[in-house]
Amino acid sequence: MSRPIRIAISGGGLAGASLAHALTSYPHLEVHIFESADTFREAGAAIGIARNALGALDLIGPSAAQCLERAGAVPMRGVHFMLAARGEDQGATIAEASATDPDPKRNRVTSIVHRAALLQEFLAGVPPERMHASKRLDRVDRGGDDGSSAPLTLHFADGSTHECDILIGADGIHSTVRRLILGESDPAAFPRNTGWWAVMALKPYAEAQASIGKGPVDIEDAREYSWVGDGTYLLHNVLGQGRLVQLVIASHDQDAELSDRWHRVVSADEMKKLYQDWPVHLNKAVNELLCDKQEQAAMYLWEHPPARSYVSGALCVMGDAAHATTPWQGSGGGMSIEDSLILSTLLGRARTPAEALTALEVYDEVRRPRTQRIVESSRATGIIMGGRGEETGLDLEKLREKLLPRWDFIINFDNEKHRDEAVRLMERKIADSG
């Protein structure tokens, strides 16, 4: 190999950062990461890293798993699903996923970590000269539109350029690279509004514990709680090594579905009305922790329609740029980490730009079915969690039967087998092309 394979990552959020971290261990890959903002930063509060993604971090390597620990992740000893809707079963447990398995790897449920802290740890090992802020991708000149491995030239909004062999779009839900792959005329090139909105808040541990209660908020027995209401939802968990509690409420606006609205304002009166019939301690928590202001900013939950491909020649998308999802099954970050495992493994085995193109083909073939299934499952799970499932409604026994098993295919996933199958497929394709 006469020169390194040059890889450009567009997008400096968690997806791009986790991939950059994974790729830095391969000396034959020259990796640069470009961020459109003036600094590398993450929007949003906490992220859940479930068992499947924890396993993917382990497979990427010890340093990746250590990033999570250094970022202050709090392992949850369990995840509780509770019924909040008014009625005789109010306050009942729907299901519980607990850390009781004797196998240490299966004993992990999920870990909650602040996005910004994890991003900082992923990027800590990336050479500063390979990190470029204020670089918004404008267009790409493809030297090999015929499918060859000719170099790409990236053009940025500030007039600068960069030449590379592979461009990986980790540029989020508004992905420029996704539009380049699918074309502006493809409806799947753009996200869609699901109509659900959420208010997310981080509160000091002591304040949240005083409001919600010492039982549900306990760093010594950290657990996540998801509450199913009648058209409403609430979640709370602990993060930041026990310094913070995340509180999320959500509801649905039918008239916002498929609209172009990204944000709305929720008044204190509206929040109080939505949660007035909830269990006393949660009604108290909403009033004290969220209604202390006259209004709160809410964001609508968007997702991507299924794309026909995540790859076009030397262009590829990953993370939210490939499969932006609603948060109902806590899998957006986990999918990004799985993407990083597969992409880094395959690109790490490529010895020429032509083999790197094969790596992208295989990535698309193995990752697209799983990730698109998760996006579809998450949307349907949100309807159930909002108490509006056609088969479940607010029926406790039906919720107990139907809700928790929806996570089985996500968290009980064999990422090692997934990785090894991808490697075998790449080797077969390279052998067949030779």
Beta strands, then each sheet from edge to edge (+ up, - down):
strand 1: 5-10
strand 2: 29-34
strand 3: 46-50
strand 4: 74-76
strand 5: 78-83
strand 6: 93-98
strand 7: 110-114
strand 8: 131-132
strand 9: 137-142
strand 10: 152-156
strand 11: 161-164
strand 12: 166-169
strand 13: 192-204
strand 14: 223-228
strand 15: 232-239
strand 16: 244-252
strand 17: 263-267
strand 18: 295-303
strand 19: 311-312
strand 20: 315-317
sheet 1: 8+ 2+ 1+ 12+ 20+ 19-
sheet 2: 3+ 7- 4+
sheet 3: 6+ 5- 14- 15+ 16- 13+ 18- 17+
sheet 4: 9+ 10- 11+
end
